[in-house]
Amino acid sequence: MFGLSDQKPAKLQYGSPDYYVVEAGNFVICAVTNKQIPLDQLKYWNVERQEAYVDGAAMMKRQLEFKG
């Protein structure tokens, strides 16, 4: 059945306004928190850096790291 062993990271190409699945999987890793983000909950990413973020706060934190 479907359990934790069935989970594997996806490889995505982040575009605007959508992302494209390069390699199938269930989740991606947040570039800031290292938390798993299920693909059906992925809402935040950066096209230029090709990074995913768990939420808006993580996205803003990463933006400030690059501006500071």
Helices and strands as residue ranges (DSSP letters): G 4-6, E 11-14, E 19-23, E 27-29, E 36-38, G 39-41, E 44-46, E 51-53, H 56-67
